[in-house]
């Protein structure tokens, strides 16, 4: 999604006064944006904490400011500055983390971001954007740029099957319909499931929904999705994020507080930070039980005949 992100930012820079700050990253991807912004494209070096304080000061002056980094270094190292300087003051700083989830697979746990939006959404005024497809980026950048408070963008990679017609962007989208269970996937995971699920017969195929903006309180469940959940046929939430602070936990609490039951509930999520071996993002998804085959096994095992 980096190229699409860069293209969308170049387009935005043509109409908005903005500052873009990177921590010595973005090579072979953000050069067009650097050319478009000139001196307002700032390589702040390996100084994540200082970057957040400077970004807060820039936003305080009424200037739109974006920061860019590898996802874990976007929020983990400078968390205190994000909390104290940005979130507590409701400043509209845009945080961009590339390679969310297990995106930097073989680099190991220091480079994985599997608790990112859970950590950040614990802060006041924060929003999170987790685009599903490459084609979502233009709309996401526009919506994120208009956010009144701070916002976090988790960039991954679009994983739709070749030839799949990507629907128009929305925080919630139903990607597949069927007579089976209901699946809600956060971000690009939804695209990775399309290939195996669309081949299933209608009687078994689940209703697959993708959510791209959090928290739930800002983007309530669509009525059609709520009806499917309350049918009791079974619900699975899948996300490349740990269970604690993830969307699955948020949704379960949302339903419980309202006395609503989804019937059998399954949460496919990032299970571990530490493994005995590391590989690609797909390798770690399989190890964590959130790959397409894992979801297909759940659909097959849980269907009612």
Secondary structure, DSSP 8 states (H G I E B T S, - for coil): -HHHHHHHHHHHHTTS-EEEEESS--TTTSHHHHHHHGGGEEE--S-HHHHHHHHHHHHHTT-EEEEEEEHHHHHTTTHHHIIIIIGGGT---EEEEESTBTTTGGG-GGG-BSSHHHHHTTSTT-EEE--SSGGGHHHHHHHHHH-SS-EEEEE------TT-------SEEEEE--SS-EEEEETTHHHHHHHHHTTS-TTT--EEEEE-EE-GGGS---HHHHHHHHT-B-EEEE-SS-STTSHHHHHHHHHHHTT---BSEEEE----S--S----HHHHHHHHT-SHHHHHHHHHHH---
